[in-house]
Amino acid sequence: MNQVNKIDNTGNNNETLKELLDKNIELWNYLKSKWIIILIFGFTGSLLGLVGSFIIKPKYTAHLSFALVEKATGGGLADLASSFGLSSLLGGGTNGAFSGDNLIEIIKSRYAIEQTLLTPVIYQGKNQNLVEVYISFSNLREKWKNNIKHPELQNLSFPIGQKRETFSRAQDSVLFNIYSYFDKSKLLTVIRKDKKTSIVNVDFTSKNELFSKLFVEKLMDETYKFYKQTKTSQSRINIDMMQHTADSIRGLYENALYKGAGISSVNINSALQFAAVPRIKQENNVQLYGTVYAEVLKNLETLKLDMNRETPIIQLIDTPRLPLIESKIGFIKGIVIGGFLGGLLIVTYLLSVLYIKKLLK
């Protein structure tokens, strides 16, 4: 009985393979009968691909890579704990708000991109904000001329030095739309080269070679400026307070010196020994103010050293240099891709029509 089942199963398999082979031969013969139509569509696709290779503008990618060098902070007890591997117990380490992946997100943030677009650059001999360069080569002003719904765009500009809080609704909208386009189109990519390293690659692609280069450079400048200010903000507050204290004590010290010089110049009579009392007090004040002032200066220098230790360093490895990496559709590539897509399109259509006819039957 088992032998009979085996024979039947083998026969069914052979029959299935034969049917499948017959169907493929039928489809092939059907497509061969339509070879003229397929050839026409393939040739048309090749022509369209050739035209597209001349019409579509090339894109330029600016590449920059850097390594983040974060200095250990804390000093004193924190350094001692770090030497025994106990820095995590005291809140030490370099995992701050801008470490690792957080820094990558900040580079891609709306704040960083908009600040970069509002950075002045020299473009074609003219000093203007980077956003004006983008508006120019993207032909946005020509599109705005025909915008009836928003006539305020026709005279829109971004003057150098204009404070952000004075921006109009139209200016904010344009900046946001440019940022959204960069984000959705993935024109800006920021990725870590390897999880085990701190090297980060920044790439930006646009249709203007110089804009791509300037954008990446200014983006890193603005990011590092924001990064540095935030990381050292508390240290700067402490230094400003200590500097104010030092200036106040210095003023008291100098006034004491002048008063002491005036008292010492008086010819003191032996009968009037009490006249020496103010001089002695003033000398004590001078000594006291001098000692306090020296100690404050010492603390001030210590705070400055601490701030330098907290200040991170971004070490640039690769910077964008002209000519940039160019990506475009060559005429050979356009012909091949166009012909393939044209042929694929008509073959798919013909097979679909054949399948529908069989279903109707």
Buried (B, 14 or more C-beta within 10 A) or exposed (E): EEEEEEEEEEEEEEEEEEEEEEEEEEBEEEBEEBEEBBBEBBBBBBBBBBEBBEEEEEBBBBBBBBBBEBEBBBBEEBEEBBEEEEBEEEEBBBEBEBBBEEBBEBBBBEEBBBBBBBBBBEBEEEEBBBBBBBBBBBEBBEEBEEEEEEEEBEEBEBEEEEEEEEBEEBBEBBBEEBBEEBBEEEBBEBEBEEEEEBBBBBBBBBEBBBBBBBBBBBBBEBBBEBBBEEBBEEBEEBBEEBBEBBEEBBEBBEBBBEBBEEBEEEEEEEEEEEEEEBBEBBBEBBEBBBEBBEEBBEBBEEBBEBBEBBBBEBEEEEBBEEEBBEEEBEEEEBBBBBBBBBBBBBBEEBEEEBEEEEEEE
